[in-house]
Amino acid sequence: MPFDAVFLRGQKPRAQKRARELAAVFTIRALASTSPLWSGFSWPRMVAGQEKACSPPGMTPLLQVQNLDVAYYSRAGKKSPALDGVSFDVQPGEALGVLGESGSGKSTLALALLRLLPGNAEIQRGAVLFEGRDLLRAGHRELERIRGARIALIFQEPSVALHPTIRIGQQIRDALAAHQSFSRGVLRDKALHVLEEIFAEDAARIADSYAHELSGGQQQRVLMAQAIGCGPSLIVADEPTASLDATTQQDILSLFKTLRKKFNLSLILITHNPALLAGLADRILVLYAGKVAEIGPTEDILTSPRHPYTLALLQSMPGGQEERANGRKSKLPVIPGEAPNLAAHANGCRFESRCTDRMDRCIEREPAAVAISAGHDVSCFRYGG
């Protein structure tokens, strides 16, 4: 049933209640793997037999990002590259995870897709093709019609994204009114129906609340309600669980899975935590210092990482270390060194100074992406490049 069908003019706001539990779809299972990295560690996974919301091979991608370059400029005019040659696509109904540590360019990528970068940033090259239209060359009015209606962005700090002195219901109505022309009463009914998709029987109370009266998890759900309100085909979620506890994180991820399946949404989920992507993302793009280090199916990336950075990132996750014979846990591994200063970086692999497998040629030039299996590409000289 199309999303807009629940917003019929004659439908009463409380005609039906959502009785379904939204958080029961996310189960914890171990990913089958022979790698010692995952010894003793369980990851969430799709329920056996559950269909994946991926499009058939050969279908035109919903989103195509081609050779995207973004740089920031200081007040003195000094250039600092943030994204360099980033390319990927998102199929209709697909969930893509973007993984990387702080400073890798994840949030810059999210903002660049909708041309919402700050004034000191510049998109220097590339294309962002959405439904066949290059958003980097779209006019201001066309972008206004796409933002929120066709592509929705969920920010990582809901307490900052929500207005502190406007009730939640009004904020939902404002988002709807920006793209649809309805009477005040119809907008009120629509806003309540949107909240019912997220909060079920508690929608009326949430609509009448201010942001500070809600928990962090409830605030994040409000942003999700705003995101689905106009029936977009793509949602970009930038660290949507960063400030939440582990239990609430799982609830939010369960809700993403439910909404994705119900409304056939495509999803870009940006995070620094690979545990959040297992069972939700179909593919993972690993971003390091503004470059794509590795991209491939989720299970391949999490169980058989090929790029040294991906492996080091996963090894740094808490929860997988074994206790020593004396009963004490080993120290959590860390990635040595720091990410390169891109303003001064000239040649060579960007991970070279932190890589334990570096070779002489890693200093000379950057490796090209190499396909090591179907849909799995890695930029590392160990595989060619």
KEKE-3310 file (N, C-alpha, C; in steps of 0.2 Angstrom, whole numbers, plus 5000, padded with zeros to 4 digits):
npx = (5004:5004:5013:5007:4993:4988:4985:4972:4960:4947:4949:4949:4959:4961:4957:4962:4973:4991:4995:5006:5021:5036:5049:5053:5059:5073:5085:5098:5112:5125:5137:5142:5159:5176:5186:5198:5195:5182:5180:5171:5162:5146:5136:5122:5110:5101:5086:5084:5079:5073:5068:5080:5080:5084:5088:5085:5099:5106:5096:5092:5102:5096:5103:5118:5134:5148:5165:5167:5173:5177:5181:5188:5190:5201:5201:5211:5212:5218:5218:5209:5207:5192:5184:5189:5188:5176:5166:5151:5135:5118:5105:5087:5078:5089:5100:5114:5129:5140:5155:5168:5181:5181:5182:5184:5177:5163:5152:5153:5151:5137:5131:5135:5128:5116:5119:5121:5132:5143:5148:5161:5165:5168:5162:5171:5172:5164:5148:5131:5120:5103:5089:5091:5094:5106:5111:5120:5120:5108:5095:5091:5077:5073:5080:5075:5062:5066:5074:5070:5057:5060:5073:5078:5086:5093:5099:5113:5111:5098:5093:5098:5093:5079:5067:5067:5056:5044:5030:5030:5021:5018:5030:5031:5020:5025:5035:5028:5020:5029:5030:5018:5001:4989:4974:4973:4968:4969:4982:4985:4979:4987:5000:4998:4996:5008:5016:5010:5015:5027:5026:5015:5002:5005:5006:4998:5001:5015:5015:5010:5020:5035:5052:5061:5054:5055:5064:5081:5080:5067:5067:5075:5067:5057:5063:5065:5051:5049:5057:5051:5039:5035:5035:5048:5061:5073:5083:5095:5105:5114:5125:5114:5112:5122:5122:5115:5110:5115:5103:5093:5098:5097:5083:5081:5087:5080:5068:5071:5073:5060:5053:5060:5057:5043:5040:5048:5060:5076:5092:5105:5116:5126:5140:5152:5153:5154:5146:5133:5129:5128:5116:5107:5112:5115:5126:5143:5152:5168:5176:5191:5200:5194:5194:5188:5191:5187:5174:5159:5149:5140:5142:5154:5163:5163:5167:5177:5187:5197:5205:5219:5215:5201:5202:5209:5201:5190:5195:5197:5186:5176:5173:5176:5188:5198:5199:5213:5224:5226:5214:5211:5206:5213:5221:5212:5214:5222:5222:5238:5246:5240:5227:5231:5236:5227:5228:5242:5245:5253:5258:5256:5249:5235:5234:5246:5256:5251:5250:5253:5257:5263:5272:5286:5281:5269:5272:5274:5263:5245:5235:5224:5207:5203:5194:5190:5181:5164:5156:5164:5176:5193:5205:5221:5238:5241:5233:5234:5231)
npy = (4994:5011:5024:5037:5033:5032:5044:5049:5062:5061:5053:5049:5055:5046:5034:5021:5011:5008:4991:4984:4978:4987:4985:4971:4965:4965:4954:4945:4937:4926:4930:4919:4914:4911:4918:4923:4935:4937:4929:4923:4934:4941:4946:4956:4950:4947:4939:4922:4917:4929:4942:4952:4969:4973:4978:4970:4964:4975:4984:5002:5013:5021:5032:5039:5042:5051:5052:5062:5077:5086:5101:5111:5128:5139:5154:5161:5156:5144:5128:5113:5097:5086:5076:5065:5060:5051:5038:5029:5019:5018:5007:5005:5003:4998:4997:5006:5006:5018:5018:5023:5031:5046:5061:5056:5060:5057:5064:5076:5070:5066:5079:5085:5078:5083:5096:5105:5110:5120:5137:5139:5128:5119:5111:5103:5095:5082:5072:5070:5060:5058:5049:5051:5064:5077:5083:5092:5101:5106:5118:5131:5131:5118:5110:5113:5107:5094:5091:5084:5080:5070:5066:5063:5069:5064:5071:5069:5074:5075:5084:5096:5098:5098:5111:5121:5128:5125:5114:5097:5091:5103:5105:5094:5096:5108:5103:5095:5104:5111:5105:5101:5106:5108:5110:5117:5108:5096:5094:5093:5081:5073:5074:5068:5055:5052:5052:5041:5031:5029:5030:5023:5020:5031:5043:5055:5061:5063:5072:5084:5088:5096:5097:5095:5088:5075:5059:5055:5045:5046:5058:5056:5047:5056:5064:5054:5052:5065:5063:5053:5058:5065:5055:5050:5043:5040:5040:5048:5045:5052:5046:5042:5036:5039:5046:5038:5025:5008:4999:5007:5011:4999:4998:5009:5005:4994:5000:5007:4996:4991:5002:5004:4992:4993:5004:5003:5010:5017:5018:5027:5024:5032:5029:5026:5014:4998:4987:4991:4990:4977:4966:4976:4984:4982:4983:4989:5004:5009:5022:5032:5045:5054:5046:5031:5017:5003:4994:4984:4969:4967:4956:4951:4962:4963:4950:4946:4956:4966:4977:4985:4995:4993:4981:4984:4994:4986:4977:4985:4986:4985:4971:4959:4954:4941:4934:4934:4922:4925:4930:4943:4955:4958:4973:4984:4984:4997:5009:5013:5030:5044:5051:5057:5074:5081:5093:5094:5082:5073:5063:5045:5031:5034:5028:5023:5027:5022:5009:4992:4983:4990:4994:4998:5005:5010:5023:5030:5032:5033:5019:5011:5006:4989:4975:4962:4952:4948:4963:4968:4979:4985:4996:4994:4990:4977:4969:4972:4986)
npz = (5000:4995:5003:5003:5003:5016:5019:5016:5013:5019:5030:5047:5061:5071:5067:5065:5074:5076:5079:5078:5084:5083:5085:5085:5074:5074:5076:5085:5079:5075:5063:5051:5050:5047:5051:5064:5070:5073:5084:5097:5096:5093:5080:5074:5063:5047:5048:5045:5029:5027:5015:5006:5003:4989:4973:4957:4947:4935:4935:4935:4945:4959:4965:4960:4963:4957:4955:4966:4972:4986:4995:5009:5013:5022:5031:5027:5014:5012:5006:5010:5006:5007:5002:4989:4974:4976:4973:4970:4970:4974:4974:4970:4985:4992:5006:5010:5020:5026:5032:5044:5053:5064:5055:5043:5032:5031:5036:5028:5015:5016:5017:5005:4996:4995:4993:5004:5011:5021:5020:5018:5011:4995:4981:4970:4959:4950:4950:4955:4953:4954:4952:4939:4937:4939:4954:4957:4948:4948:4949:4962:4966:4961:4969:4981:4980:4980:4992:5007:5001:4991:4994:5010:5025:5039:5054:5066:5079:5087:5097:5093:5080:5081:5084:5099:5104:5098:5096:5093:5084:5076:5070:5062:5054:5048:5040:5031:5025:5018:5006:5002:4998:5008:5018:5035:5044:5037:5036:5050:5052:5044:5049:5062:5058:5052:5064:5070:5063:5068:5082:5086:5097:5105:5098:5099:5111:5109:5098:5104:5112:5118:5112:5122:5131:5128:5127:5122:5112:5108:5103:5092:5085:5081:5071:5062:5059:5053:5042:5034:5031:5019:5010:5004:4993:4996:5011:5020:5033:5046:5057:5066:5078:5087:5099:5108:5120:5120:5120:5115:5103:5096:5095:5087:5075:5072:5069:5058:5049:5048:5043:5031:5024:5023:5016:5005:5005:5000:5008:5016:5028:5039:5049:5063:5068:5065:5070:5070:5057:5052:5047:5044:5033:5016:5008:5012:5012:5015:5021:5021:5025:5016:5004:4995:5003:5003:4996:4997:4998:5014:5023:5018:5020:5034:5039:5031:5029:5017:5015:5024:5032:5035:5041:5053:5058:5062:5071:5081:5088:5103:5113:5107:5112:5120:5136:5146:5153:5166:5170:5166:5154:5138:5131:5122:5104:5095:5081:5075:5075:5066:5055:5039:5036:5025:5018:5016:5010:4997:4988:4987:4996:5007:5019:5022:5032:5043:5042:5044:5034:5024:5008:4997:4986:4991:4995:4984:4975:4974:4977:4965:4963:4965:4959:4968:4970:4965:4965:4976:4979:4982:4987:4987:4986:4988:4981:4968:4959)
capx = (5000:5008:5013:5002:4987:4986:4984:4966:4957:4942:4951:4949:4965:4962:4953:4965:4980:4996:4996:5012:5027:5041:5056:5054:5062:5080:5088:5105:5114:5132:5139:5147:5165:5182:5191:5198:5193:5175:5179:5167:5158:5140:5133:5115:5110:5095:5082:5085:5074:5070:5071:5083:5077:5089:5085:5088:5104:5104:5091:5095:5103:5092:5108:5125:5139:5153:5171:5165:5178:5175:5187:5186:5195:5202:5200:5217:5212:5221:5213:5210:5202:5189:5182:5193:5186:5172:5161:5147:5128:5113:5100:5081:5077:5095:5103:5121:5132:5146:5159:5174:5182:5180:5187:5185:5173:5157:5146:5154:5147:5130:5129:5137:5123:5110:5122:5120:5138:5144:5150:5168:5166:5167:5161:5176:5171:5159:5141:5127:5114:5097:5083:5093:5095:5112:5109:5125:5119:5101:5093:5089:5070:5072:5083:5070:5057:5069:5076:5064:5052:5063:5078:5077:5092:5092:5105:5115:5110:5091:5091:5099:5089:5072:5066:5065:5050:5038:5028:5033:5016:5019:5036:5029:5016:5029:5039:5023:5017:5034:5030:5011:4996:4983:4971:4976:4965:4971:4989:4985:4978:4993:5005:4997:4997:5015:5019:5008:5019:5033:5025:5009:4997:5008:5007:4995:5005:5021:5013:5008:5026:5041:5058:5065:5050:5056:5070:5085:5077:5060:5068:5077:5061:5053:5067:5063:5044:5049:5060:5046:5032:5033:5036:5055:5063:5080:5085:5102:5105:5121:5126:5108:5112:5128:5121:5110:5112:5115:5097:5089:5101:5094:5076:5081:5089:5074:5063:5074:5072:5053:5051:5063:5053:5036:5039:5053:5065:5083:5095:5112:5117:5133:5142:5159:5152:5152:5141:5126:5127:5126:5109:5103:5115:5116:5133:5146:5157:5173:5179:5196:5204:5191:5194:5185:5196:5184:5166:5157:5143:5141:5145:5161:5167:5163:5170:5183:5190:5203:5209:5222:5212:5195:5204:5211:5195:5185:5199:5197:5179:5176:5168:5179:5194:5197:5202:5219:5224:5225:5207:5211:5205:5218:5220:5209:5219:5221:5226:5243:5247:5234:5225:5235:5234:5225:5231:5249:5246:5254:5258:5256:5242:5234:5234:5253:5260:5248:5248:5258:5259:5265:5277:5289:5277:5264:5274:5275:5257:5239:5232:5218:5202:5203:5189:5193:5175:5158:5154:5169:5182:5197:5211:5227:5243:5242:5228:5236:5230)
capy = (5000:5017:5028:5042:5031:5032:5051:5051:5067:5059:5048:5052:5055:5040:5029:5015:5011:5003:4987:4980:4980:4989:4983:4964:4962:4965:4948:4945:4931:4926:4929:4913:4916:4907:4923:4924:4942:4937:4924:4925:4940:4940:4952:4956:4948:4946:4933:4917:4917:4936:4944:4958:4974:4974:4978:4965:4966:4978:4990:5008:5015:5027:5037:5038:5047:5050:5056:5068:5080:5092:5104:5117:5133:5143:5161:5163:5153:5137:5122:5106:5092:5082:5070:5064:5054:5046:5035:5023:5020:5015:5004:5006:4998:4996:5000:5006:5008:5021:5017:5026:5035:5053:5065:5052:5063:5054:5070:5080:5066:5067:5086:5086:5075:5088:5103:5108:5111:5126:5142:5138:5122:5119:5105:5105:5090:5076:5072:5066:5058:5056:5048:5053:5071:5079:5088:5097:5106:5108:5125:5131:5129:5111:5107:5114:5102:5087:5090:5082:5076:5064:5064:5066:5069:5064:5073:5065:5077:5077:5090:5102:5098:5100:5118:5120:5131:5123:5108:5092:5091:5108:5104:5089:5099:5112:5099:5093:5110:5114:5101:5099:5111:5106:5114:5116:5102:5090:5094:5090:5073:5069:5074:5063:5048:5051:5050:5035:5026:5028:5030:5019:5023:5037:5048:5061:5064:5066:5078:5089:5089:5100:5092:5094:5084:5069:5056:5056:5040:5049:5064:5053:5045:5062:5065:5049:5054:5070:5060:5049:5062:5067:5049:5050:5037:5039:5043:5048:5046:5053:5044:5043:5032:5041:5049:5034:5019:5002:4996:5012:5010:4993:5000:5013:5001:4990:5004:5008:4990:4991:5007:5002:4987:4995:5010:5002:5015:5016:5020:5028:5024:5034:5027:5024:5008:4992:4983:4994:4989:4970:4964:4981:4987:4977:4984:4994:5008:5011:5029:5034:5052:5056:5041:5025:5011:4997:4993:4977:4966:4968:4950:4951:4967:4962:4944:4945:4963:4965:4983:4985:5000:4990:4976:4988:4997:4981:4974:4990:4986:4982:4965:4953:4952:4936:4935:4931:4916:4927:4933:4950:4956:4961:4979:4985:4987:5004:5010:5018:5036:5048:5051:5062:5081:5081:5099:5093:5076:5074:5056:5039:5029:5039:5024:5021:5029:5018:5002:4987:4979:4995:4993:5004:5008:5014:5030:5033:5034:5030:5013:5011:5001:4983:4971:4955:4947:4952:4969:4969:4982:4987:5000:4992:4987:4969:4965:4975:4993)
capz = (5000:4995:5009:5003:5004:5023:5021:5013:5016:5023:5035:5053:5063:5076:5064:5066:5078:5074:5084:5077:5087:5078:5087:5085:5068:5074:5080:5086:5077:5074:5056:5050:5048:5049:5053:5071:5072:5076:5089:5103:5096:5089:5076:5072:5056:5044:5050:5040:5025:5026:5009:5006:4999:4984:4966:4953:4943:4929:4937:4935:4952:4961:4966:4957:4964:4952:4956:4970:4976:4990:4999:5013:5013:5028:5030:5023:5007:5012:5004:5013:5003:5012:4998:4984:4969:4979:4968:4972:4969:4978:4970:4973:4990:4995:5011:5010:5025:5025:5038:5044:5059:5064:5050:5036:5027:5031:5036:5022:5010:5017:5016:4998:4991:4995:4993:5011:5014:5024:5015:5016:5007:4988:4977:4964:4953:4951:4948:4960:4949:4958:4948:4932:4937:4942:4959:4957:4942:4948:4951:4969:4967:4960:4975:4987:4979:4981:4999:5011:4998:4987:4998:5017:5028:5047:5057:5071:5085:5086:5101:5089:5074:5083:5087:5106:5107:5094:5098:5088:5079:5072:5066:5057:5049:5044:5035:5026:5021:5013:5000:5000:4999:5011:5023:5041:5047:5034:5038:5056:5052:5041:5054:5067:5054:5052:5070:5072:5060:5072:5090:5087:5101:5109:5094:5101:5116:5106:5094:5109:5117:5115:5111:5129:5135:5125:5128:5116:5108:5106:5098:5085:5081:5078:5065:5057:5056:5048:5036:5030:5030:5012:5006:5000:4990:4999:5017:5022:5041:5048:5064:5069:5085:5090:5106:5111:5123:5116:5119:5111:5096:5093:5094:5081:5069:5070:5066:5051:5045:5047:5038:5024:5020:5022:5011:5000:5005:5000:5014:5017:5035:5040:5056:5064:5072:5061:5073:5068:5050:5051:5048:5041:5027:5011:5006:5016:5009:5020:5019:5025:5023:5010:4999:4996:5004:5001:4996:4995:5002:5021:5026:5015:5023:5041:5040:5027:5026:5013:5016:5030:5037:5037:5046:5059:5061:5065:5076:5087:5091:5109:5114:5104:5115:5124:5143:5147:5158:5173:5171:5164:5147:5134:5129:5115:5099:5092:5075:5077:5071:5065:5048:5036:5034:5018:5015:5015:5007:4990:4984:4991:4999:5013:5025:5022:5038:5049:5039:5045:5028:5019:5004:4995:4981:4994:4996:4977:4972:4978:4973:4961:4966:4961:4960:4970:4969:4962:4969:4981:4977:4987:4985:4990:4982:4989:4976:4962:4960)
cpx = (5004:5007:5007:4995:4984:4984:4978:4963:4951:4943:4952:4956:4966:4958:4956:4972:4984:4997:5002:5017:5033:5048:5057:5057:5070:5082:5095:5107:5122:5133:5144:5153:5171:5187:5192:5196:5187:5174:5176:5163:5152:5138:5126:5115:5102:5092:5083:5079:5071:5073:5075:5080:5082:5086:5088:5094:5102:5099:5095:5096:5098:5097:5115:5129:5145:5159:5170:5171:5175:5181:5184:5192:5195:5201:5206:5217:5216:5216:5215:5205:5199:5186:5186:5191:5181:5166:5157:5140:5124:5107:5093:5080:5083:5097:5111:5124:5138:5150:5166:5175:5181:5185:5188:5181:5166:5151:5147:5150:5140:5127:5130:5131:5117:5112:5120:5126:5139:5147:5157:5170:5164:5167:5165:5175:5166:5152:5138:5120:5109:5091:5085:5095:5102:5111:5114:5124:5111:5100:5091:5081:5069:5075:5078:5064:5060:5071:5070:5058:5054:5069:5078:5084:5090:5099:5106:5113:5102:5089:5093:5095:5082:5072:5064:5058:5044:5037:5030:5027:5017:5025:5035:5025:5020:5033:5034:5021:5023:5034:5023:5007:4990:4980:4974:4974:4968:4979:4990:4984:4984:4999:5004:4998:5004:5018:5016:5012:5025:5032:5019:5004:4999:5008:5004:4999:5012:5020:5012:5014:5031:5047:5061:5061:5051:5063:5074:5082:5071:5062:5071:5072:5057:5057:5065:5056:5045:5052:5055:5040:5030:5034:5042:5056:5070:5081:5092:5102:5112:5122:5119:5107:5118:5127:5116:5113:5111:5108:5092:5092:5098:5087:5076:5082:5083:5069:5065:5072:5065:5051:5054:5059:5046:5035:5044:5058:5072:5086:5102:5113:5124:5134:5149:5159:5149:5146:5134:5124:5126:5119:5104:5106:5116:5124:5136:5152:5162:5177:5185:5200:5201:5191:5191:5190:5193:5176:5164:5151:5145:5144:5152:5165:5168:5167:5176:5186:5196:5208:5212:5218:5205:5197:5205:5205:5190:5189:5199:5190:5179:5171:5171:5185:5193:5201:5208:5219:5223:5218:5206:5210:5212:5216:5217:5214:5217:5225:5231:5243:5240:5233:5229:5232:5233:5228:5238:5250:5247:5253:5257:5249:5241:5234:5242:5256:5257:5247:5254:5260:5261:5272:5280:5285:5271:5265:5274:5268:5251:5237:5225:5213:5203:5197:5191:5187:5170:5156:5158:5175:5186:5203:5217:5231:5244:5237:5229:5236:5236)
cpy = (5006:5021:5034:5040:5031:5040:5053:5057:5066:5054:5052:5051:5048:5034:5022:5016:5006:4998:4983:4982:4981:4987:4976:4961:4961:4959:4948:4938:4931:4926:4923:4915:4912:4912:4923:4930:4942:4932:4926:4931:4939:4946:4951:4954:4947:4940:4928:4917:4924:4939:4951:4963:4977:4974:4973:4968:4969:4984:4996:5011:5021:5033:5035:5044:5046:5055:5062:5070:5086:5095:5110:5122:5137:5150:5164:5160:5147:5132:5116:5102:5088:5076:5070:5058:5049:5044:5029:5024:5017:5013:5006:5001:4996:5000:5000:5009:5012:5021:5020:5030:5042:5057:5061:5055:5061:5060:5074:5077:5067:5074:5088:5083:5079:5095:5107:5110:5118:5131:5141:5132:5123:5112:5106:5100:5085:5077:5068:5066:5055:5055:5051:5060:5073:5084:5093:5103:5108:5115:5125:5129:5121:5108:5107:5108:5095:5086:5089:5078:5070:5061:5067:5065:5069:5065:5069:5068:5080:5083:5096:5103:5100:5107:5117:5123:5130:5116:5103:5091:5096:5107:5099:5092:5104:5109:5097:5098:5113:5111:5100:5105:5108:5111:5113:5109:5096:5089:5091:5083:5070:5069:5069:5056:5047:5048:5043:5029:5024:5027:5026:5023:5029:5043:5055:5065:5067:5072:5084:5091:5093:5095:5091:5090:5077:5066:5057:5051:5043:5054:5061:5050:5050:5064:5060:5050:5060:5068:5057:5052:5063:5061:5049:5043:5035:5043:5043:5050:5046:5052:5045:5040:5034:5043:5044:5028:5013:4999:5001:5012:5004:4994:5004:5010:4996:4994:5006:5002:4990:4996:5006:4997:4989:5000:5009:5008:5013:5020:5021:5029:5026:5032:5026:5017:5002:4988:4985:4992:4982:4969:4970:4983:4981:4977:4989:4997:5010:5017:5030:5040:5054:5052:5035:5020:5005:4997:4986:4975:4966:4962:4949:4956:4965:4955:4943:4952:4962:4971:4983:4990:4997:4985:4979:4991:4992:4978:4979:4990:4982:4976:4959:4950:4946:4937:4931:4926:4919:4931:4940:4951:4960:4968:4980:4988:4993:5005:5015:5024:5040:5049:5057:5069:5081:5088:5099:5087:5077:5067:5051:5037:5032:5035:5022:5021:5025:5011:4997:4983:4984:4992:4999:5008:5012:5021:5033:5036:5030:5024:5014:5005:4995:4978:4964:4950:4951:4957:4971:4972:4985:4991:4999:4988:4979:4966:4968:4983:4997)
cpz = (5000:5001:5009:5004:5011:5024:5017:5016:5021:5029:5042:5057:5068:5073:5065:5070:5075:5080:5084:5081:5082:5079:5087:5080:5069:5079:5080:5084:5075:5066:5055:5047:5051:5051:5061:5074:5075:5081:5095:5103:5091:5086:5074:5064:5054:5047:5044:5036:5023:5019:5010:5001:4994:4978:4962:4949:4937:4930:4937:4942:4953:4962:4963:4959:4960:4953:4960:4973:4980:4994:5003:5012:5020:5026:5026:5016:5007:5010:5007:5010:5008:5008:4992:4979:4972:4974:4971:4970:4974:4974:4974:4979:4994:5001:5011:5016:5024:5032:5038:5051:5058:5059:5044:5030:5026:5031:5030:5016:5010:5015:5008:4994:4990:4994:4999:5014:5016:5019:5013:5013:4999:4985:4971:4958:4955:4949:4954:4956:4953:4953:4941:4932:4941:4947:4959:4952:4943:4951:4959:4970:4966:4966:4981:4986:4980:4988:5003:5008:4995:4991:5005:5021:5036:5050:5064:5078:5085:5091:5098:5083:5075:5086:5094:5108:5102:5095:5092:5083:5074:5068:5061:5052:5045:5038:5029:5022:5017:5006:4997:5002:5001:5016:5030:5045:5044:5036:5045:5056:5049:5046:5059:5064:5054:5058:5072:5069:5064:5080:5091:5091:5105:5105:5096:5106:5113:5102:5098:5113:5113:5115:5118:5133:5133:5127:5121:5110:5104:5101:5091:5081:5078:5071:5060:5054:5051:5041:5031:5028:5023:5007:5001:4998:4993:5005:5018:5029:5043:5055:5068:5076:5089:5098:5110:5115:5119:5115:5114:5104:5093:5091:5087:5075:5067:5067:5059:5046:5043:5042:5031:5020:5019:5017:5005:4999:5004:5006:5014:5024:5036:5048:5056:5067:5067:5063:5071:5061:5048:5052:5045:5034:5022:5008:5011:5012:5015:5017:5024:5021:5016:5004:5001:4997:5002:5001:4994:4999:5010:5024:5024:5019:5031:5043:5036:5024:5023:5014:5023:5035:5039:5042:5053:5062:5065:5071:5082:5090:5098:5109:5111:5107:5120:5131:5143:5152:5165:5174:5168:5157:5144:5132:5122:5110:5096:5085:5076:5072:5071:5057:5045:5036:5027:5014:5013:5011:5000:4987:4989:4993:5006:5019:5026:5029:5044:5047:5041:5039:5022:5015:5001:4990:4984:4995:4989:4974:4976:4974:4970:4964:4961:4963:4962:4970:4966:4967:4975:4978:4983:4984:4989:4986:4983:4984:4969:4963:4956)
residu = (MET:PRO:PHE:ASP:ALA:VAL:PHE:LEU:ARG:GLY:GLN:LYS:PRO:ARG:ALA:GLN:LYS:ARG:ALA:ARG:GLU:LEU:ALA:ALA:VAL:PHE:THR:ILE:ARG:ALA:LEU:ALA:SER:THR:SER:PRO:LEU:TRP:SER:GLY:PHE:SER:TRP:PRO:ARG:MET:VAL:ALA:GLY:GLN:GLU:LYS:ALA:CYS:SER:PRO:PRO:GLY:MET:THR:PRO:LEU:LEU:GLN:VAL:GLN:ASN:LEU:ASP:VAL:ALA:TYR:TYR:SER:ARG:ALA:GLY:LYS:LYS:SER:PRO:ALA:LEU:ASP:GLY:VAL:SER:PHE:ASP:VAL:GLN:PRO:GLY:GLU:ALA:LEU:GLY:VAL:LEU:GLY:GLU:SER:GLY:SER:GLY:LYS:SER:THR:LEU:ALA:LEU:ALA:LEU:LEU:ARG:LEU:LEU:PRO:GLY:ASN:ALA:GLU:ILE:GLN:ARG:GLY:ALA:VAL:LEU:PHE:GLU:GLY:ARG:ASP:LEU:LEU:ARG:ALA:GLY:HIS:ARG:GLU:LEU:GLU:ARG:ILE:ARG:GLY:ALA:ARG:ILE:ALA:LEU:ILE:PHE:GLN:GLU:PRO:SER:VAL:ALA:LEU:HIS:PRO:THR:ILE:ARG:ILE:GLY:GLN:GLN:ILE:ARG:ASP:ALA:LEU:ALA:ALA:HIS:GLN:SER:PHE:SER:ARG:GLY:VAL:LEU:ARG:ASP:LYS:ALA:LEU:HIS:VAL:LEU:GLU:GLU:ILE:PHE:ALA:GLU:ASP:ALA:ALA:ARG:ILE:ALA:ASP:SER:TYR:ALA:HIS:GLU:LEU:SER:GLY:GLY:GLN:GLN:GLN:ARG:VAL:LEU:MET:ALA:GLN:ALA:ILE:GLY:CYS:GLY:PRO:SER:LEU:ILE:VAL:ALA:ASP:GLU:PRO:THR:ALA:SER:LEU:ASP:ALA:THR:THR:GLN:GLN:ASP:ILE:LEU:SER:LEU:PHE:LYS:THR:LEU:ARG:LYS:LYS:PHE:ASN:LEU:SER:LEU:ILE:LEU:ILE:THR:HIS:ASN:PRO:ALA:LEU:LEU:ALA:GLY:LEU:ALA:ASP:ARG:ILE:LEU:VAL:LEU:TYR:ALA:GLY:LYS:VAL:ALA:GLU:ILE:GLY:PRO:THR:GLU:ASP:ILE:LEU:THR:SER:PRO:ARG:HIS:PRO:TYR:THR:LEU:ALA:LEU:LEU:GLN:SER:MET:PRO:GLY:GLY:GLN:GLU:GLU:ARG:ALA:ASN:GLY:ARG:LYS:SER:LYS:LEU:PRO:VAL:ILE:PRO:GLY:GLU:ALA:PRO:ASN:LEU:ALA:ALA:HIS:ALA:ASN:GLY:CYS:ARG:PHE:GLU:SER:ARG:CYS:THR:ASP:ARG:MET:ASP:ARG:CYS:ILE:GLU:ARG:GLU:PRO:ALA:ALA:VAL:ALA:ILE:SER:ALA:GLY:HIS:ASP:VAL:SER:CYS:PHE:ARG:TYR:GLY:GLY)
# end
